[in-house]
Amino acid sequence: MKFDLAIVQLAIIFLPGLIWARLDARYAMKSKPSDVEFFIRAFLFGITSYVVTFLVYALAGLSFTPIGLSEAPRSMPAYPVDADTH
């Protein structure tokens, strides 16, 4: 079984947004959002969290270097493969 790199990237982008959108829908909104509205909010919250992280790194003078995913393999194994067992 292999994971597609695009799915992993989308999960990384959406995870903070999904957490934030869920908290927002549960505690801050007066009515329940539609599914489309929830996923739009999750995407925007996710992007916002990464922008804030970048700004915090920049203000602290730390290097925020994105990983070059163009050199990454297109898919990766679901479980680490040991050279001793295969």
N, C-alpha and C positions, 0 to 999 in steps of 0.2 A: 504494500500500500504506500502511495506517495502523496505528499501534499503539494498542491500547486502553489508556487511562490506568490502569485497574484492574490490568492485567497488569504494567505498569511499576511500580506501587506494590507489588505482591506480590513482584516481583523485587528491589526495593530492600529490602524487609523480610527476604526469605529469603537474600539473597546472603551477608551475614556469617555467618548461621547455617549455611548449606550448607558454607562453608569450614571453620567450626569443627567441625561434625558430622563432616565428612570426616576432619579431623585426629584427632578423638576416636576415630572408628571404626578408623582405621589404626594409631594409636600407643598409645591408652590402654585400649581395650576388649579383653577376652580372647577374646570370641567376636563374630562378625559380627552386627550388629543386623538385624532384619527391615526391610523397606522402610517399613512404617508407623512403626516405632520410630525409624528414621533421620529421617523427615520431621517427626515430633513433636519430636525433639531439635533438628533444624535450626530449626524455628520458635521453640522456647524459647531456643536459643542466640542467634538473631537478635534477639528481643525483649530478652534480657539485655544484648546488646551496645549496644542503643540506650538502655537504662536507665542503663548505666554511662557512656555518652557524656553523657547528660543530667546525671548527678551530677557528672561532671568539670567540665562547663561551669558548673554551679551553684556548686561549690566554688571555681572560679577567678573567679567573679563575672561571667562572660560571659553575654550574652543568648542564649538558646536558643529562638528563635521558630519554631514550625512554619509551614510554608508553607500558606496557605489554598488548599486544592485544590478548594474548592467554586466558586471563580471560574475554575478552569482549564478549558480545552476538554475535551470528553468523549473526543476522540481527537486524535492529533497526526500530522503527516506523517512518514513514515519517513526522508525526505531533506529537507534544507532547500530551500525554494523560493526561487530568486532572482527578483527582480522584473525583472531585465534579460533573463533567458532565456525568460520567459513573457509 
